[in-house]
């Protein structure tokens, strides 16, 4: 067989079989990377939405807690809207747990906020205890927001 025939057959095999196979493998790997990147981006955006909801919910905390404190101090019951707000705080914790493991710093800091909120609820009617518990709630809320912001900054798409 002559060199021209060998060269021709080799060219046909490379251009007809090996070349397309390499192109297919490269395209498939690129698609996998894009899919993984898109999935990470969607997870990041989902967590960001839940954290944003948490910031709004906890931002209303001081107002709702003050309303409850004033109602109990006046001999009344905790207002229904405050009870609804506090149940939303619990549900937000569940939403976070669907997205993050219990050992995640965001979850740990959120649980600290909830514990501070429960302590605050036990202090209604006692102005001195209430003020101390309200300060603790504010501190824990700020720590949660700081931790969440740091996590979102670390996981942001480059």
LINRA-V819404 format. One record per residue. N is the residue number from 1. RES is the residue in one letter. SS is DSSP state (hx for helix, st for strand, lp for the rest). PSI is psi as a letter, one per 20 degrees, with the letter a starting at -180 (* if undefined). Layout:
n: [N/N]
res: [RES/RES]
ss: [SS/SS]
psi: [PSI/PSI]
This chain:
n: [1/2/3/4/5/6/7/8/9/10/11/12/13/14/15/16/17/18/19/20/21/22/23/24/25/26/27/28/29/30/31/32/33/34/35/36/37/38/39/40/41/42/43/44/45/46/47/48/49/50/51/52/53/54/55/56/57/58/59/60/61/62/63/64/65/66/67/68/69/70/71/72/73/74/75/76/77/78/79/80/81/82/83/84/85/86/87/88/89/90/91/92/93/94/95/96/97/98/99/100/101/102/103/104/105/106/107/108/109/110/111/112/113/114/115/116/117/118/119/120/121/122/123/124/125/126/127/128/129/130/131/132/133/134/135/136/137/138/139/140/141/142/143/144/145/146/147/148/149/150/151/152/153/154/155/156/157/158]
res: [X/X/X/X/X/X/X/X/X/X/X/X/X/X/X/X/X/X/X/X/X/X/X/X/X/X/X/X/X/X/X/X/X/X/X/X/X/X/X/X/X/X/X/X/X/X/X/X/X/X/X/X/X/X/X/X/X/X/X/X/X/X/X/X/X/X/X/X/X/X/X/X/X/X/X/X/X/X/X/X/X/X/X/X/X/X/X/X/X/X/X/X/X/X/X/X/X/X/X/X/X/X/X/X/X/X/X/X/X/X/X/X/X/X/X/X/X/X/X/X/X/X/X/X/X/X/X/X/X/X/X/X/X/X/X/X/X/X/X/X/X/X/X/X/X/X/X/X/X/X/X/X/X/X/X/X/X/X]
ss: [lp/lp/hx/hx/hx/hx/hx/hx/hx/hx/hx/hx/hx/hx/hx/hx/hx/hx/hx/hx/hx/hx/hx/hx/hx/hx/hx/hx/hx/hx/hx/hx/hx/hx/hx/hx/hx/hx/hx/hx/hx/hx/hx/hx/hx/hx/hx/hx/hx/hx/hx/hx/hx/hx/hx/hx/hx/hx/hx/lp/hx/hx/hx/hx/hx/hx/hx/hx/hx/hx/hx/hx/hx/lp/lp/lp/lp/lp/lp/hx/hx/hx/hx/hx/hx/hx/hx/hx/hx/hx/hx/hx/hx/hx/hx/hx/hx/hx/hx/lp/lp/lp/lp/lp/hx/hx/hx/hx/hx/hx/hx/hx/hx/hx/hx/hx/hx/hx/hx/hx/hx/hx/lp/lp/lp/lp/hx/hx/hx/hx/hx/hx/hx/hx/hx/hx/hx/hx/hx/hx/hx/hx/hx/hx/hx/hx/hx/hx/hx/hx/hx/hx/hx/hx/hx/lp/lp/lp]
psi: [p/r/h/g/g/g/g/g/g/g/g/g/g/g/h/h/g/g/g/h/g/g/g/g/g/g/g/g/h/g/g/g/g/g/g/g/g/g/g/h/g/g/g/g/h/g/h/h/g/g/h/g/g/g/g/g/g/h/h/i/g/g/g/g/h/g/g/g/g/h/g/h/h/j/j/a/r/p/q/h/h/h/g/g/g/h/h/h/g/g/h/h/h/h/h/g/h/h/h/q/q/h/i/q/h/g/g/g/h/h/h/h/g/g/g/h/g/g/h/g/h/i/j/p/i/o/g/g/h/g/g/g/h/g/h/g/g/g/g/h/g/h/g/g/h/g/g/g/g/g/g/h/h/h/j/q/p/*]
